[in-house]
Amino acid sequence: MADWARTTAFRLLCELERSNGYPNEVLGRIDTQENLSARDRNFIRELVYGITERKQTLDYMIAQYSGRKLNKIDPRVITVLRMGLYQLHYMDRVPASAAVNESVNLAKQRINPRVAGFVNGVLRASGRNPVVWPQNTVETLCIRYSYPNWLINRWIGEFGENFVKEMLESNDKKPTIYLRCNQLRTTPEELLNRLSEEGVSAEIDNRFGLDCALRVTKMAPLETLPSYHEGLFYIQDIGAMLIGAVLNPKAGERVIDLCAAPGGKTTHIAEMMRDTGEILAFDVSEKKQLRIQENAKRLGIKIIDACIGDGAVTNPSLVEWADRVLVDAPCSGLGIIRRKSDIKYRRTQEDITTLSNLGFSLLENGARYCKKGGTLVYSTCTVEREENEQVIERFLKENDNWQLSDYNGCGYRTLYPHLDDTDGFFICKLKKRS
């Protein structure tokens, strides 16, 4: 009989196919299943996230090794084959015999004994014969790394073939985990010692001139640690930490964070202000407002006023109220594919245009809230120039009372996973003329 972990993964993957839902939503349920060990849960997570990330590659392999078109195969059988192929080709710890035999058992138990031979044949063929990739460069990149054709074509046009290949390879790897030390409660050195006592190895990473970043080198379940619950650190990519550092808020100032949930950048701003001054943190729903409040409470921060509000709609009482404004705009998220792999399947070219227009609207509104001589930082977690540089160019063309600041020699910077070991971010610093 197929084991519980694989059976659970099969059930969740089938549900995702039917609903077109999000992996993290269905995976939240496995924490309450008493028949699953911690090892089982990690195995299930790796299967669900990994198969979601590499679906296009796995389906190409199924078609090649089966000799059939996918629309001629039962979707449940496709799910079993994806599971088997993923274990065979991407999970070194799983013996090939277990990957094949357990997939065959799963097909027998959960679908129909008659499909077991087909599953067995496809998986064994994949073990004997290497994959034959397409000859076309774009098609090869799309299939090997599981990306839609339009996105690979777009990126090659913007960045060039070699750059794109290196970025795809980087997105294929597990991202480095970074922690932001809460310097309201501890120091990086003290936090390192505390983490070591709790079974986590880390090192200080002062790239970008940051004094709060720790790179994790040996993991443990971070959100279960006493130091986490005591608010000694926040789990945050080092690129996201740089955004707060570029804003560079000072104690006693007034700051607006226009798209603040879940509060990572907002709480960093408060820490840099030594929890002295005023921060208005806006987002569009009560649920997001609560996320900001929860994070601020855990970190012991009191100056954040979490507000419900549409950042693109002007509040007249806040015009020229703030010394500094952060517009961390909603975007395509194409800089964080290594953390949220399903984004690449969900986005369209039309989304990028829509989101760039939204970013522009948020930027214009954030600019209204800034005092003369004040600072505004516009950031996204995408590498798309249409959502980044082009938004800034349009804004400066239509607002002659603003100028690029002296940041990075040109006023902005894009971080790339393969160049900076961060998520993909765009950060632009603007100054309002006095």
C-alpha positions as CSV (number, residue, x, y, z in Angstrom):
1,M,0.0,0.0,0.0
2,A,1.2,3.5,-0.8
3,D,2.5,5.3,2.4
4,W,0.6,8.1,4.1
5,A,3.0,10.8,3.1
6,R,2.7,10.1,-0.6
7,T,-1.0,9.5,-0.4
8,T,-1.4,12.9,1.3
9,A,0.8,14.6,-1.3
10,F,-1.2,13.0,-4.1
11,R,-4.5,14.2,-2.6
12,L,-3.2,17.8,-2.1
13,L,-1.8,17.9,-5.7
14,C,-5.0,16.7,-7.2
15,E,-6.9,19.4,-5.2
16,L,-4.5,22.0,-6.5
17,E,-5.1,20.9,-10.1
18,R,-8.9,21.1,-9.7
19,S,-9.0,24.4,-7.9
20,N,-6.0,26.2,-9.3
21,G,-5.3,27.1,-5.7
22,Y,-2.1,28.0,-3.9
23,P,0.3,25.4,-2.5
24,N,0.7,27.2,0.9
25,E,-3.0,27.1,1.5
26,V,-3.5,23.4,1.1
27,L,-0.3,22.6,2.9
28,G,-1.5,24.4,6.0
29,R,-3.8,21.4,6.7
30,I,-1.0,18.8,7.1
31,D,0.1,20.4,10.4
32,T,-3.1,19.0,12.1
33,Q,-2.7,15.4,10.7
34,E,-1.6,13.3,13.7
35,N,-0.6,10.3,11.5
36,L,2.2,12.4,9.9
37,S,5.6,12.8,11.4
38,A,7.7,16.0,11.0
39,R,9.8,14.1,8.4
40,D,6.6,13.2,6.5
41,R,5.4,16.8,6.5
42,N,8.8,18.0,5.1
43,F,8.6,15.3,2.4
44,I,5.0,16.4,1.5
45,R,6.0,20.1,1.3
46,E,9.0,19.3,-0.9
47,L,6.8,17.3,-3.2
48,V,4.0,19.8,-3.5
49,Y,6.2,22.9,-3.9
50,G,8.7,21.1,-6.1
51,I,6.1,19.7,-8.5
52,T,4.3,23.0,-8.6
53,E,7.6,24.7,-9.6
54,R,8.7,22.1,-12.2
55,K,5.3,21.1,-13.6
56,Q,6.1,22.1,-17.2
57,T,9.4,20.1,-17.1
58,L,7.7,17.0,-15.6
59,D,4.9,17.1,-18.2
60,Y,7.4,17.3,-21.0
61,M,9.1,14.2,-19.6
62,I,5.7,12.4,-19.2
63,A,4.9,13.1,-22.9
64,Q,8.3,12.0,-24.0
65,Y,8.5,8.7,-22.0
66,S,4.9,7.7,-22.5
67,G,4.6,8.6,-26.2
68,R,1.2,10.1,-25.4
69,K,-0.3,13.5,-25.4
70,L,-1.2,14.7,-21.9
71,N,-4.8,15.3,-22.8
72,K,-5.1,11.6,-23.5
73,I,-3.9,10.7,-19.9
74,D,-6.1,10.7,-16.8
75,P,-5.2,13.8,-14.8
76,R,-4.8,11.6,-11.6
77,V,-2.3,9.4,-13.5
78,I,-0.4,12.6,-14.5
79,T,-0.2,13.6,-10.9
80,V,1.2,10.2,-9.9
81,L,3.8,10.4,-12.7
82,R,4.8,13.9,-11.7
83,M,5.4,12.6,-8.2
84,G,7.4,9.7,-9.4
85,L,9.5,11.7,-11.8
86,Y,10.2,14.4,-9.3
87,Q,11.4,11.9,-6.8
88,L,13.6,10.2,-9.4
89,H,15.2,13.3,-10.8
90,Y,15.1,15.9,-8.1
91,M,15.2,14.1,-4.7
92,D,18.6,12.5,-4.1
93,R,17.5,11.0,-0.8
94,V,14.8,8.9,-2.3
95,P,16.0,5.5,-3.8
96,A,14.9,5.0,-7.4
97,S,13.3,1.7,-6.4
98,A,11.1,3.4,-3.8
99,A,10.2,6.3,-6.2
100,V,8.9,3.7,-8.8
101,N,7.4,1.1,-6.5
102,E,5.5,3.6,-4.3
103,S,4.2,5.4,-7.4
104,V,2.9,2.1,-8.8
105,N,1.2,1.3,-5.4
106,L,-0.3,4.7,-5.3
107,A,-1.8,4.3,-8.8
108,K,-3.2,0.9,-7.8
109,Q,-4.7,2.1,-4.6
110,R,-6.0,5.5,-5.5
111,I,-6.8,5.2,-9.2
112,N,-7.1,1.8,-10.8
113,P,-4.9,-1.4,-10.8
114,R,-5.0,-1.4,-14.6
115,V,-2.9,1.8,-14.8
116,A,-0.1,0.5,-12.6
117,G,1.7,-1.1,-15.6
118,F,1.6,2.2,-17.5
119,V,3.0,4.1,-14.5
120,N,5.7,1.5,-14.0
121,G,6.7,1.7,-17.7
122,V,7.0,5.4,-17.9
123,L,9.1,5.8,-14.7
124,R,11.4,3.0,-15.6
125,A,11.9,4.4,-19.1
126,S,12.9,7.8,-17.5
127,G,15.5,6.0,-15.4
128,R,17.1,4.3,-18.5
129,N,17.0,7.1,-21.0
130,P,18.2,10.8,-20.7
131,V,15.7,13.5,-21.5
132,V,16.0,14.9,-25.1
133,W,15.5,18.6,-24.9
134,P,14.3,20.8,-27.8
135,Q,16.9,22.4,-30.1
136,N,15.3,25.9,-29.9
137,T,16.9,28.0,-27.1
138,V,13.8,29.7,-25.9
139,E,11.8,26.4,-25.9
140,T,14.7,24.6,-24.1
141,L,14.8,27.3,-21.3
142,C,11.0,27.2,-21.0
143,I,10.9,23.4,-20.5
144,R,14.1,22.8,-18.5
145,Y,13.2,25.6,-16.0
146,S,9.4,25.5,-16.3
147,Y,8.6,29.0,-17.4
148,P,6.0,30.3,-19.9
149,N,7.2,31.1,-23.4
150,W,6.1,34.8,-23.3
151,L,8.1,35.5,-20.1
152,I,11.4,33.9,-21.4
153,N,11.0,35.8,-24.7
154,R,10.4,39.0,-22.8
155,W,13.4,38.6,-20.5
156,I,15.8,37.6,-23.3
157,G,14.7,40.8,-25.1
158,E,15.4,42.9,-21.9
159,F,18.5,41.2,-20.5
160,G,20.0,38.9,-23.1
161,E,20.2,35.1,-23.2
162,N,23.2,34.4,-20.9
163,F,21.8,36.8,-18.2
164,V,18.4,35.0,-18.3
165,K,19.9,31.5,-18.1
166,E,22.0,32.5,-15.0
167,M,18.9,34.0,-13.4
168,L,16.8,30.9,-14.1
169,E,19.5,28.7,-12.6
170,S,19.6,30.9,-9.5
171,N,15.8,30.8,-9.2
172,D,16.1,27.0,-9.3
173,K,18.1,26.9,-6.1
174,K,16.8,27.1,-2.5
175,P,17.1,30.7,-1.4
176,T,19.3,31.8,1.4
177,I,17.4,32.5,4.6
178,Y,18.1,35.8,6.3
179,L,17.1,37.2,9.7
180,R,16.8,40.8,10.7
181,C,18.0,41.4,14.2
182,N,15.6,43.5,16.2
183,Q,18.1,46.0,17.7
184,L,15.4,47.4,20.0
185,R,15.8,44.2,22.0
186,T,19.2,42.7,21.3
187,T,22.4,43.0,19.2
188,P,23.5,40.9,16.3
189,E,26.3,39.3,18.3
190,E,23.9,38.5,21.2
191,L,21.4,37.1,18.8
192,L,24.0,34.8,17.2
193,N,24.8,33.3,20.6
194,R,21.1,32.8,21.4
195,L,20.4,31.2,18.1
196,S,23.4,28.8,18.6
197,E,21.9,27.7,21.9
198,E,18.6,27.0,20.0
199,G,20.4,24.9,17.3
200,V,20.6,27.5,14.6
201,S,23.9,28.5,13.0
202,A,24.2,32.0,11.4
203,E,26.7,34.7,10.5
204,I,26.5,38.4,10.3
205,D,26.1,39.7,6.7
206,N,27.0,43.4,6.4
207,R,26.6,43.6,2.7
208,F,24.9,46.8,1.5
209,G,26.1,48.5,4.7
210,L,23.5,46.8,6.8
211,D,24.1,46.3,10.5
212,C,21.1,44.1,11.3
213,A,21.3,41.2,8.8
214,L,22.1,37.5,9.7
215,R,22.6,34.8,7.1
216,V,21.4,31.4,8.3
217,T,23.8,28.5,7.6
218,K,22.1,25.8,9.6
219,M,18.3,25.7,9.9
220,A,15.8,24.8,12.5
221,P,12.0,25.6,12.5
222,L,12.6,29.3,13.1
223,E,9.0,30.3,14.0
224,T,9.1,27.7,16.9
225,L,12.1,29.2,18.5
226,P,11.8,31.0,21.9
227,S,13.9,33.8,20.4
228,Y,11.4,34.3,17.6
229,H,8.5,34.5,20.1
230,E,10.5,37.0,22.2
231,G,10.7,39.2,19.1
232,L,14.5,39.1,18.8
233,F,14.4,38.8,15.0
234,Y,12.2,39.0,11.9
235,I,12.6,36.6,9.0
236,Q,13.3,38.8,6.0
237,D,15.3,38.7,2.8
238,I,18.4,40.9,2.9
239,G,17.2,42.8,-0.2
240,A,14.0,43.7,1.6
241,M,16.1,45.0,4.5
242,L,18.0,47.3,2.1
243,I,14.7,49.0,1.3
244,G,14.3,50.3,4.8
245,A,18.0,51.3,4.9
246,V,17.6,53.3,1.7
247,L,14.6,55.2,3.2
248,N,16.9,55.9,6.2
249,P,14.3,57.2,8.7
250,K,15.4,59.1,11.8
251,A,14.0,59.0,15.3
252,G,11.1,61.4,15.9
253,E,10.1,61.7,12.2
254,R,6.8,61.1,10.6
255,V,6.7,58.2,8.1
256,I,4.0,56.7,5.9
257,D,4.2,53.1,4.6
258,L,1.6,53.0,1.9
259,C,1.4,49.3,1.2
260,A,2.6,47.9,4.5
261,A,1.3,44.3,5.1
262,P,2.6,42.1,6.6
263,G,4.7,44.7,8.2
264,G,8.3,43.5,7.6
265,K,9.5,46.8,6.2
266,T,7.3,48.8,8.5
267,T,8.8,47.2,11.6
268,H,12.3,47.7,10.3
269,I,11.6,51.4,9.8
270,A,10.4,51.6,13.4
271,E,13.5,49.8,14.7
272,M,15.7,52.3,12.8
273,M,13.7,55.1,14.4
274,R,14.3,53.6,17.8
275,D,10.5,53.3,18.2
276,T,10.3,57.1,18.5
277,G,8.1,59.2,16.1
278,E,5.0,58.3,14.1
279,I,4.4,55.6,11.4
280,L,1.2,55.3,9.5
281,A,1.0,51.8,7.9
282,F,-1.7,51.5,5.3
283,D,-3.2,48.4,3.6
284,V,-6.5,47.5,2.1
285,S,-8.1,45.1,4.5
286,E,-8.7,44.3,8.1
287,K,-6.9,41.0,7.7
288,K,-3.8,42.8,6.5
289,Q,-4.1,45.4,9.2
290,L,-4.1,42.6,11.8
291,R,-0.9,41.1,10.3
292,I,0.9,44.4,10.7
293,Q,-0.3,44.7,14.3
294,E,0.7,41.1,15.2
295,N,4.2,41.6,13.9
296,A,4.6,45.0,15.6
297,K,3.4,43.5,18.9
298,R,5.8,40.5,18.7
299,L,8.7,42.8,18.1
300,G,7.7,45.2,20.9
301,I,7.1,48.2,18.6
302,K,4.6,50.9,19.7
303,I,4.8,53.7,17.1
304,I,3.1,51.9,14.2
305,D,-0.6,52.9,13.6
306,A,-1.9,50.2,11.3
307,C,-4.7,51.7,9.1
308,I,-7.1,50.3,6.6
309,G,-7.0,52.4,3.4
310,D,-6.5,52.4,-0.3
311,G,-3.0,53.8,-0.9
312,A,-4.0,55.1,-4.4
313,V,-6.8,57.3,-2.9
314,T,-5.6,60.6,-1.4
315,N,-6.4,61.4,2.2
316,P,-6.4,65.3,2.3
317,S,-5.4,65.4,5.9
318,L,-2.1,63.7,5.1
319,V,-1.0,65.9,2.3
320,E,2.6,67.0,3.0
321,W,2.4,65.3,6.4
322,A,5.3,62.9,6.2
323,D,9.1,63.4,6.3
324,R,9.5,60.1,4.5
325,V,7.2,57.8,2.5
326,L,7.6,54.2,1.4
327,V,5.7,52.9,-1.6
328,D,6.4,49.2,-1.7
329,A,4.1,48.7,-4.6
330,P,2.0,45.6,-5.5
331,C,3.7,44.0,-8.5
332,S,4.0,40.9,-10.6
333,G,6.3,39.3,-8.0
334,L,8.7,38.0,-10.7
335,G,11.6,38.7,-8.4
336,I,10.5,36.2,-5.8
337,I,9.9,33.2,-8.0
338,R,12.4,31.1,-6.1
339,R,10.1,31.5,-3.0
340,K,6.8,31.4,-4.8
341,S,7.2,29.3,-7.8
342,D,3.6,29.3,-8.9
343,I,3.8,33.1,-9.7
344,K,5.4,32.4,-13.0
345,Y,2.4,30.4,-14.2
346,R,-0.2,32.9,-12.9
347,R,1.2,36.1,-14.3
348,T,0.4,37.4,-17.8
349,Q,1.9,40.2,-19.9
350,E,-1.4,42.2,-19.3
351,D,-0.8,41.8,-15.5
352,I,2.5,43.6,-15.8
353,T,0.9,46.6,-17.6
354,T,-2.0,46.8,-15.1
355,L,0.4,46.6,-12.1
356,S,2.8,49.2,-13.5
357,N,-0.2,51.6,-13.8
358,L,-1.2,50.8,-10.2
359,G,2.4,51.4,-9.1
360,F,2.4,54.8,-10.8
361,S,-0.9,55.7,-9.1
362,L,0.5,54.7,-5.7
363,L,3.7,56.6,-6.3
364,E,1.8,59.8,-7.3
365,N,-0.3,59.6,-4.1
366,G,2.7,58.8,-1.9
367,A,4.4,61.9,-3.3
368,R,1.5,64.1,-2.2
369,Y,2.0,63.0,1.4
370,C,5.6,64.0,1.4
371,K,6.8,67.3,2.8
372,K,9.0,69.7,0.7
373,G,12.5,68.4,1.0
374,G,11.2,65.0,2.1
375,T,12.2,61.5,0.8
376,L,10.2,58.9,-1.0
377,V,11.3,55.4,-1.7
378,Y,9.5,53.4,-4.4
379,S,10.2,49.6,-4.4
380,T,8.9,46.4,-5.9
381,C,9.8,42.7,-5.8
382,T,10.0,42.3,-9.6
383,V,12.8,42.7,-12.1
384,E,10.4,44.0,-14.8
385,R,11.5,47.4,-16.2
386,E,7.9,48.2,-17.1
387,E,7.0,48.1,-13.4
388,N,10.3,49.7,-12.3
389,E,12.4,52.2,-14.3
390,Q,9.5,53.0,-16.7
391,V,7.3,54.0,-13.8
392,I,10.0,56.3,-12.4
393,E,10.6,57.9,-15.8
394,R,6.9,58.6,-16.2
395,F,6.6,60.0,-12.7
396,L,9.6,62.4,-13.1
397,K,8.3,63.5,-16.5
398,E,5.0,64.5,-15.0
399,N,6.2,65.8,-11.6
400,D,9.0,68.4,-12.0
401,N,9.1,69.1,-8.2
402,W,10.7,65.7,-7.7
403,Q,14.2,64.5,-8.5
404,L,16.3,61.3,-8.1
405,S,18.3,61.2,-4.9
406,D,22.0,60.5,-4.7
407,Y,21.5,56.7,-4.0
408,N,23.7,54.3,-6.0
409,G,25.0,57.0,-8.3
410,C,21.7,57.1,-10.4
411,G,19.0,57.1,-7.8
412,Y,17.9,53.5,-8.1
413,R,19.1,49.9,-8.0
414,T,17.8,46.5,-9.1
415,L,18.9,43.4,-7.2
416,Y,19.0,40.1,-9.0
417,P,19.0,36.6,-7.4
418,H,22.1,35.4,-9.4
419,L,24.1,38.5,-8.9
420,D,23.2,39.6,-5.3
421,D,22.0,36.4,-3.6
422,T,18.8,38.1,-2.8
423,D,15.3,38.1,-4.1
424,G,14.8,40.3,-7.1
425,F,14.0,43.9,-5.9
426,F,13.9,47.4,-7.4
427,I,14.6,50.3,-5.1
428,C,14.4,53.9,-6.1
429,K,15.1,56.9,-3.8
430,L,13.4,60.3,-4.7
431,K,13.7,63.7,-3.2
432,K,11.0,66.4,-3.2
433,R,12.4,69.8,-4.1
434,S,12.2,72.4,-1.3
